[in-house]
Amino acid sequence: MYYCVVDDLDESSGKILDSRVYTKKSVRKVRAGQLYELFDCIGTFSSKEDVNLDVAMNIATFPEIYIPLLKNALASGRQTISFGDIGCFMIDREIKIKTLIEYIKTYQQLCDAAGTWITGKDTDRECIWEYVWEKERRRLDANFPVRGKSVILFDNEFDADQYREDYYGDYGTVMQVEIMEQRAFGRYDMSWYTGVPGNISYNEAAMYARNYWHGKENDEPLWEYLLDGAYVLTPLQKEIPDLPDIK
């Protein structure tokens, strides 16, 4: 028996649902898909230059801060610039100025092509982990279930209810799940995803993603099942305590 958390009890119960239709209602997953190419530009730069993802993202998304500094440095005859000179004080080395300019230009071109951009909102920026997980999934095995097309299941009610409490609050409902069709299915330790630290590079984040996709167990595992397929939801049967006979 599997369990999942849903938003709307009345519309979901007793119907055959498709995970791909269900996930289209997820604002986070839809947004992560829209921003994938932009994140790939940032992730590639982070990986190649070995800088933290948040640094790479700031350089790309706030060109008005960095371009004047880079132009002034070029005008003075410099070919490289220290990260400290552009406000990235945690990185003690230099980088080619033209590399940074080309990176910013490439990102802006992608924004124009996609018709969107990464905003300063946390909800946008946190979608980068969905990108990292999907990027590594494609590298490891394209047959693994796609998070953006899958519903998250649990094999016990306790874990499902804990997930509901952490991420849904009063708006979530735990329901039983009967799997009707599997296009792809896998068991993974969610704690690799939820426990990935901030201020790390793409290469470091990718290690967490690879551990996840390889099915490795973390120190405090929380097993989730990704189902890309069809399923039916059933309300939980609440136990009614026996009442004493009234004489």
Disulfide bonds with the S-S distance in Angstrom:
none
